[in-house]
Amino acid sequence: MNRRTLLCALPASTLLSGCLSSDPPYGLRRILIINRVEESVTATVDVRTGDDRTYRGEYQLDPKEPTFADSVEIVEDWMGDRVHYDVTISVDSTVAISSATSGSDTLDVSNGEISCFEVYASIDPDGVSIAHNYVETCEFDVDGESTK
């Protein structure tokens, strides 16, 4: 193989190496939703693993006050399973009609060894935004604190 053929083949092999990765999926540790608007909102949480709905819940969150934002933390027994997750948070209010979806296959794992991730959803006047936190363990003790 000559040099030109080798150089032309490199981008294709680089693309395929990401698609053929055998890295295991990550566990979902918890979901935290914070209401930052000055009215009550109902947040609907849908979690899917593949084509199956694993979880659906609706949560009423109180209006934001000057020194307090209402929140809900969701921790379920199935959350540590190492499968691909899609988490959708939807809100329907007079301030914002919005939803955001986060998938475990879109995580940026360049920050080191992780086994689990957490979803943080913020409801503000512009809608729902989602951020992630990466953690080394999926386990919680009875008080909701990490066991590690």
ROSE-4610 file (N, C-alpha, C; in Angstrom, 1 decimal, always signed):
// ROSE-4610
residu = [M/M/M/N/N/N/R/R/R/R/R/R/T/T/T/L/L/L/L/L/L/C/C/C/A/A/A/L/L/L/P/P/P/A/A/A/S/S/S/T/T/T/L/L/L/L/L/L/S/S/S/G/G/G/C/C/C/L/L/L/S/S/S/S/S/S/D/D/D/P/P/P/P/P/P/Y/Y/Y/G/G/G/L/L/L/R/R/R/R/R/R/I/I/I/L/L/L/I/I/I/I/I/I/N/N/N/R/R/R/V/V/V/E/E/E/E/E/E/S/S/S/V/V/V/T/T/T/A/A/A/T/T/T/V/V/V/D/D/D/V/V/V/R/R/R/T/T/T/G/G/G/D/D/D/D/D/D/R/R/R/T/T/T/Y/Y/Y/R/R/R/G/G/G/E/E/E/Y/Y/Y/Q/Q/Q/L/L/L/D/D/D/P/P/P/K/K/K/E/E/E/P/P/P/T/T/T/F/F/F/A/A/A/D/D/D/S/S/S/V/V/V/E/E/E/I/I/I/V/V/V/E/E/E/D/D/D/W/W/W/M/M/M/G/G/G/D/D/D/R/R/R/V/V/V/H/H/H/Y/Y/Y/D/D/D/V/V/V/T/T/T/I/I/I/S/S/S/V/V/V/D/D/D/S/S/S/T/T/T/V/V/V/A/A/A/I/I/I/S/S/S/S/S/S/A/A/A/T/T/T/S/S/S/G/G/G/S/S/S/D/D/D/T/T/T/L/L/L/D/D/D/V/V/V/S/S/S/N/N/N/G/G/G/E/E/E/I/I/I/S/S/S/C/C/C/F/F/F/E/E/E/V/V/V/Y/Y/Y/A/A/A/S/S/S/I/I/I/D/D/D/P/P/P/D/D/D/G/G/G/V/V/V/S/S/S/I/I/I/A/A/A/H/H/H/N/N/N/Y/Y/Y/V/V/V/E/E/E/T/T/T/C/C/C/E/E/E/F/F/F/D/D/D/V/V/V/D/D/D/G/G/G/E/E/E/S/S/S/T/T/T/K/K/K]
num = [1/1/1/2/2/2/3/3/3/4/4/4/5/5/5/6/6/6/7/7/7/8/8/8/9/9/9/10/10/10/11/11/11/12/12/12/13/13/13/14/14/14/15/15/15/16/16/16/17/17/17/18/18/18/19/19/19/20/20/20/21/21/21/22/22/22/23/23/23/24/24/24/25/25/25/26/26/26/27/27/27/28/28/28/29/29/29/30/30/30/31/31/31/32/32/32/33/33/33/34/34/34/35/35/35/36/36/36/37/37/37/38/38/38/39/39/39/40/40/40/41/41/41/42/42/42/43/43/43/44/44/44/45/45/45/46/46/46/47/47/47/48/48/48/49/49/49/50/50/50/51/51/51/52/52/52/53/53/53/54/54/54/55/55/55/56/56/56/57/57/57/58/58/58/59/59/59/60/60/60/61/61/61/62/62/62/63/63/63/64/64/64/65/65/65/66/66/66/67/67/67/68/68/68/69/69/69/70/70/70/71/71/71/72/72/72/73/73/73/74/74/74/75/75/75/76/76/76/77/77/77/78/78/78/79/79/79/80/80/80/81/81/81/82/82/82/83/83/83/84/84/84/85/85/85/86/86/86/87/87/87/88/88/88/89/89/89/90/90/90/91/91/91/92/92/92/93/93/93/94/94/94/95/95/95/96/96/96/97/97/97/98/98/98/99/99/99/100/100/100/101/101/101/102/102/102/103/103/103/104/104/104/105/105/105/106/106/106/107/107/107/108/108/108/109/109/109/110/110/110/111/111/111/112/112/112/113/113/113/114/114/114/115/115/115/116/116/116/117/117/117/118/118/118/119/119/119/120/120/120/121/121/121/122/122/122/123/123/123/124/124/124/125/125/125/126/126/126/127/127/127/128/128/128/129/129/129/130/130/130/131/131/131/132/132/132/133/133/133/134/134/134/135/135/135/136/136/136/137/137/137/138/138/138/139/139/139/140/140/140/141/141/141/142/142/142/143/143/143/144/144/144/145/145/145/146/146/146/147/147/147/148/148/148]
x = [+0.8/+0.0/+0.9/+0.6/+1.4/+0.9/+1.7/+1.5/+0.2/-0.2/-1.4/-2.6/-2.6/-3.7/-3.9/-2.8/-2.8/-3.4/-3.0/-3.5/-5.0/-5.4/-6.9/-7.7/-7.2/-7.9/-8.0/-7.1/-7.1/-8.4/-9.0/-10.2/-11.3/-11.5/-12.5/-12.3/-11.1/-10.8/-11.0/-10.8/-11.0/-12.5/-13.3/-14.8/-15.3/-14.9/-15.4/-14.9/-13.8/-13.3/-14.3/-14.9/-15.8/-17.1/-17.6/-18.8/-18.7/-17.5/-17.3/-16.8/-16.9/-16.4/-17.2/-16.4/-17.0/-17.2/-17.1/-17.2/-18.6/-18.8/-20.1/-20.9/-22.2/-23.0/-22.9/-23.3/-23.2/-24.5/-24.5/-25.7/-26.2/-27.4/-28.1/-28.2/-27.6/-27.6/-28.8/-29.1/-30.3/-30.6/-31.9/-32.4/-32.8/-32.3/-32.6/-33.3/-34.4/-35.1/-35.3/-35.0/-35.1/-36.0/-37.0/-37.9/-37.3/-37.0/-36.4/-37.4/-38.6/-39.6/-40.6/-41.2/-42.0/-43.5/-43.7/-45.0/-44.9/-46.0/-45.9/-45.9/-45.1/-45.0/-45.2/-45.6/-45.7/-44.6/-43.7/-42.6/-42.9/-42.9/-43.1/-41.7/-41.4/-40.1/-40.4/-39.8/-39.8/-38.4/-38.2/-36.9/-37.2/-36.4/-36.4/-35.1/-35.2/-34.0/-34.3/-33.7/-34.1/-35.4/-36.3/-37.7/-38.6/-38.2/-39.0/-39.1/-40.3/-40.4/-40.1/-39.1/-38.7/-39.4/-39.6/-40.2/-40.9/-42.0/-42.7/-43.3/-43.0/-43.6/-43.9/-44.9/-45.2/-45.0/-44.4/-44.0/-44.5/-45.2/-45.6/-44.5/-44.0/-42.9/-43.5/-43.2/-43.7/-43.0/-43.5/-42.9/-41.6/-40.6/-39.4/-39.6/-38.9/-39.0/-37.6/-37.5/-36.2/-35.0/-35.2/-34.1/-34.3/-35.3/-35.6/-36.1/-35.6/-36.1/-36.5/-37.8/-38.3/-37.6/-37.4/-36.7/-37.3/-37.0/-37.3/-36.1/-35.8/-34.7/-35.4/-35.0/-35.6/-34.4/-34.6/-33.6/-34.5/-34.3/-35.0/-34.1/-34.6/-33.8/-33.1/-33.8/-33.3/-32.2/-32.0/-31.1/-29.7/-29.2/-27.8/-27.5/-28.5/-28.3/-27.5/-26.5/-25.6/-26.3/-27.2/-27.9/-27.9/-28.3/-28.4/-29.7/-29.6/-30.8/-31.1/-32.4/-32.8/-33.7/-33.4/-34.2/-34.8/-36.1/-36.8/-37.6/-37.3/-38.0/-38.9/-40.2/-41.1/-41.9/-42.1/-42.8/-43.8/-45.0/-46.0/-46.5/-46.2/-46.7/-46.9/-47.4/-47.6/-46.3/-45.2/-43.9/-43.2/-43.2/-42.5/-43.1/-43.2/-43.6/-42.4/-41.8/-40.5/-40.2/-39.3/-38.8/-37.4/-36.6/-35.2/-35.0/-34.2/-33.8/-32.3/-31.9/-30.5/-30.3/-29.4/-29.1/-27.7/-27.6/-26.3/-25.3/-25.7/-24.7/-24.2/-24.6/-24.0/-23.1/-22.8/-22.0/-20.5/-19.9/-18.5/-17.7/-17.1/-16.4/-14.9/-14.5/-13.1/-12.5/-13.4/-12.9/-12.5/-12.3/-11.8/-12.7/-12.4/-13.2/-14.5/-15.6/-16.9/-17.7/-18.6/-19.5/-21.0/-21.2/-22.6/-22.6/-23.8/-24.0/-25.3/-25.4/-26.6/-27.1/-28.5/-29.1/-29.6/-29.2/-29.7/-30.5/-31.8/-32.7/-33.1/-32.9/-33.3/-34.5/-35.5/-36.7/-36.5/-36.4/-36.3/-37.2/-37.3/-38.2/-38.0/-36.8/-36.6/-36.9/-37.3/-37.6/-36.8/-36.6/-35.9/-34.5/-33.5/-32.1/-31.6/-30.7/-30.2/-28.7/-28.1/-26.7/-26.4/-25.1/-24.7/-23.7/-23.7/-22.6/-22.1/-20.8/-20.2/-19.7/-20.1/-19.7/-19.0/-18.2/-17.5/-18.4/-19.4/-20.3/-21.8/-22.6/-24.0/-24.7/-24.0/-24.6/-24.9/-26.0/-26.4/-26.6/-26.4/-26.8/-28.2/-28.7/-30.1/-30.4/-29.4/-29.6/-29.5/-29.3/-29.2/-27.8/-26.8/-25.5/-24.7/-23.7/-22.8/-22.2/-22.1/-21.5/-20.0/-19.5/-18.1/-17.5]
y = [-1.2/+0.0/+1.2/+2.2/+3.4/+4.4/+5.4/+6.4/+7.1/+7.5/+8.3/+7.4/+6.1/+5.2/+5.1/+5.0/+4.9/+6.1/+7.3/+8.6/+8.7/+8.3/+8.5/+7.5/+6.4/+5.4/+5.8/+6.6/+6.9/+7.5/+8.6/+9.1/+8.1/+7.2/+6.2/+5.2/+4.9/+3.9/+4.7/+5.9/+6.7/+6.8/+7.0/+7.1/+5.7/+4.7/+3.3/+2.9/+3.3/+2.9/+3.4/+4.6/+5.1/+4.3/+3.9/+3.1/+1.7/+1.2/-0.2/-0.3/+0.7/+0.7/-0.3/-1.0/-2.0/-1.5/-0.2/+0.3/+0.0/-0.4/-0.7/+0.6/+0.5/+1.7/+2.1/+3.3/+3.8/+3.7/+3.6/+3.6/+5.0/+5.1/+6.4/+6.4/+7.3/+7.3/+8.0/+9.2/+10.0/+11.1/+11.6/+12.7/+13.8/+15.0/+16.1/+17.2/+17.7/+18.7/+19.9/+21.1/+22.3/+23.3/+23.9/+24.9/+26.3/+27.0/+28.4/+29.5/+29.1/+30.1/+30.4/+31.6/+32.1/+31.6/+30.4/+29.8/+28.3/+27.6/+26.2/+25.6/+24.5/+23.8/+22.3/+21.6/+20.2/+19.7/+18.9/+18.3/+16.8/+16.4/+15.0/+14.4/+13.3/+12.6/+11.3/+11.1/+9.8/+9.2/+8.0/+7.3/+6.1/+6.0/+4.9/+4.1/+2.8/+2.0/+1.3/+1.7/+1.2/+1.6/+0.7/+1.1/+1.0/+0.5/+0.3/+1.5/+1.9/+2.9/+2.3/+2.7/+2.2/+2.9/+4.2/+5.0/+6.2/+6.6/+7.8/+8.3/+9.6/+10.2/+11.7/+12.2/+13.6/+14.2/+15.4/+16.1/+17.5/+17.9/+19.3/+20.0/+21.1/+21.9/+23.3/+23.7/+25.0/+26.1/+27.3/+28.5/+28.8/+29.4/+29.9/+31.1/+31.1/+32.2/+32.9/+34.1/+34.8/+33.9/+33.1/+32.3/+30.8/+30.4/+29.0/+28.6/+27.5/+26.9/+25.5/+25.2/+23.8/+22.8/+21.6/+20.6/+19.2/+18.3/+16.9/+16.0/+15.1/+14.1/+12.8/+12.1/+10.8/+9.8/+8.8/+7.7/+6.4/+5.5/+4.3/+3.1/+1.9/+0.7/+0.3/+0.5/+0.1/+1.0/+2.2/+3.2/+2.8/+1.9/+1.6/+0.6/+0.1/-0.8/-0.2/-0.9/-0.4/-0.7/+0.2/+0.1/+1.5/+1.7/+3.0/+3.6/+4.8/+5.6/+6.8/+7.1/+8.3/+9.0/+10.1/+10.8/+12.0/+12.2/+13.3/+14.0/+15.3/+16.1/+17.1/+17.1/+18.0/+18.9/+20.1/+21.1/+21.8/+22.0/+22.7/+23.7/+25.0/+26.1/+27.3/+28.4/+29.6/+30.3/+30.0/+30.6/+29.9/+28.5/+27.8/+26.5/+26.1/+24.8/+24.2/+23.3/+22.8/+21.4/+20.8/+19.5/+19.4/+18.5/+18.3/+16.8/+16.2/+14.8/+14.7/+13.8/+13.5/+12.0/+11.5/+10.1/+9.7/+8.6/+8.1/+7.9/+7.7/+7.5/+8.8/+9.9/+11.2/+11.8/+11.0/+11.5/+11.8/+12.8/+13.1/+12.4/+11.3/+10.5/+10.8/+11.9/+12.2/+12.6/+12.8/+13.2/+12.1/+10.9/+9.8/+8.6/+7.8/+6.6/+7.0/+6.6/+6.8/+5.5/+5.3/+4.2/+4.6/+5.9/+6.4/+7.8/+8.3/+9.7/+10.2/+11.5/+12.0/+13.1/+13.2/+14.2/+15.3/+16.6/+17.8/+18.6/+18.8/+19.5/+20.8/+21.9/+23.2/+23.8/+24.2/+24.8/+26.3/+27.1/+28.5/+29.2/+30.5/+31.1/+30.8/+30.3/+29.9/+28.4/+27.7/+26.2/+25.3/+24.1/+23.1/+22.9/+22.9/+22.6/+21.5/+20.7/+19.5/+19.5/+19.2/+19.0/+17.7/+17.2/+15.9/+16.1/+15.2/+15.0/+13.6/+13.3/+12.0/+11.5/+10.3/+9.8/+8.4/+8.0/+6.7/+5.5/+5.8/+4.7/+5.0/+4.0/+4.2/+4.0/+3.6/+3.2/+4.3/+4.2/+5.2/+4.4/+5.0/+4.3/+4.8/+4.4/+4.7/+6.1/+7.0/+8.4/+9.1/+8.4/+9.0/+9.5/+9.3/+9.7/+8.6/+8.9/+7.9/+7.0/+5.7/+4.8/+4.7/+5.5/+5.5/+6.9]
z = [+0.0/+0.0/+0.0/-0.9/-0.9/+0.1/+0.3/+1.4/+1.2/-0.1/-0.4/-0.1/-0.4/-0.1/+1.4/+2.1/+3.6/+4.2/+3.8/+4.3/+4.0/+2.9/+2.5/+3.4/+3.8/+4.5/+6.0/+6.5/+8.0/+8.5/+7.8/+8.3/+8.4/+7.5/+7.5/+8.7/+8.9/+10.1/+11.4/+11.5/+12.7/+13.0/+11.9/+12.1/+12.6/+12.0/+12.3/+13.7/+14.2/+15.5/+16.6/+16.4/+17.4/+17.4/+16.2/+16.0/+16.5/+16.5/+16.9/+18.3/+19.1/+20.5/+21.3/+22.1/+23.0/+24.4/+24.6/+26.0/+26.5/+27.7/+28.3/+28.4/+28.4/+28.7/+30.1/+30.5/+31.8/+32.5/+33.8/+34.7/+34.9/+35.1/+35.5/+37.0/+37.7/+39.2/+39.7/+39.2/+39.7/+38.7/+38.9/+38.1/+39.1/+38.9/+39.8/+38.9/+39.3/+38.6/+39.5/+39.0/+39.8/+39.1/+39.8/+39.2/+39.5/+38.5/+38.6/+38.1/+37.9/+37.5/+38.7/+38.6/+39.7/+39.6/+39.1/+39.1/+39.3/+39.7/+39.9/+38.5/+38.3/+37.1/+37.3/+36.3/+36.3/+35.4/+35.9/+35.1/+34.9/+33.6/+33.3/+32.9/+33.6/+33.3/+32.7/+31.5/+30.8/+30.6/+31.0/+30.9/+30.0/+29.0/+28.1/+28.0/+27.9/+27.7/+26.4/+25.3/+24.0/+23.6/+23.2/+22.8/+24.0/+25.1/+26.3/+27.2/+27.7/+28.7/+30.0/+30.7/+32.0/+33.1/+32.9/+34.0/+33.4/+34.1/+33.8/+35.1/+35.3/+36.5/+36.3/+37.0/+37.0/+38.3/+38.3/+39.6/+39.6/+40.6/+40.8/+41.6/+41.0/+41.6/+42.0/+43.2/+43.6/+43.0/+43.0/+42.4/+43.1/+42.3/+42.9/+43.8/+44.9/+45.8/+45.8/+46.4/+46.4/+46.9/+47.9/+48.4/+48.3/+47.6/+47.5/+46.1/+45.6/+44.3/+44.6/+44.4/+44.6/+43.7/+44.2/+43.4/+43.7/+42.9/+43.1/+42.7/+43.5/+43.2/+43.0/+41.9/+41.6/+41.6/+42.5/+42.6/+42.7/+41.7/+41.7/+41.7/+42.1/+42.2/+40.8/+39.7/+38.4/+37.8/+38.5/+37.9/+37.7/+38.4/+38.3/+37.2/+36.5/+35.4/+34.3/+33.8/+32.7/+31.3/+31.0/+29.7/+29.1/+27.8/+27.2/+27.7/+28.2/+28.7/+27.9/+27.7/+27.1/+28.2/+28.7/+29.7/+29.1/+29.1/+28.6/+29.8/+29.9/+30.9/+30.1/+30.4/+29.7/+30.7/+30.3/+31.2/+30.4/+30.9/+30.2/+31.2/+31.0/+31.9/+31.1/+31.7/+31.0/+30.7/+31.5/+31.2/+30.1/+30.1/+29.0/+28.8/+27.5/+27.1/+26.4/+27.1/+26.6/+27.0/+26.3/+26.7/+26.3/+27.0/+26.6/+26.9/+26.0/+26.1/+26.2/+27.0/+27.2/+27.0/+26.2/+26.0/+26.6/+27.2/+27.7/+26.6/+25.4/+24.3/+23.8/+24.4/+24.0/+25.0/+26.1/+27.2/+26.7/+27.3/+27.0/+28.1/+27.8/+28.8/+28.8/+28.2/+28.1/+29.4/+30.4/+31.8/+32.7/+32.1/+33.0/+33.1/+34.1/+34.4/+35.1/+34.5/+35.1/+34.9/+35.9/+35.7/+35.6/+36.1/+36.2/+35.8/+35.5/+35.3/+36.0/+36.2/+36.8/+35.9/+35.9/+35.0/+35.9/+35.6/+36.2/+35.3/+35.6/+34.7/+35.4/+34.7/+35.2/+34.4/+35.1/+34.5/+34.7/+33.6/+33.7/+32.7/+32.6/+31.7/+30.2/+29.9/+28.5/+28.2/+29.2/+29.0/+29.9/+29.4/+30.2/+29.6/+30.5/+30.1/+30.9/+30.3/+31.0/+31.0/+32.2/+32.3/+32.9/+32.9/+33.4/+34.5/+35.4/+36.3/+36.2/+36.2/+36.1/+37.4/+37.8/+39.1/+38.9/+39.9/+39.8/+40.2/+41.0/+41.4/+41.3/+41.1/+41.0/+42.3/+43.3/+44.6/+45.5/+46.2/+47.3/+48.6/+49.7/+51.0/+51.3/+52.5/+52.8/+52.9/+53.2/+53.3/+52.0/+50.9/+49.6/+49.3/+50.1/+49.9/+49.2/+48.5/+47.8/+48.8/+48.4/+49.3/+49.1/+48.2/+47.9/+48.0]
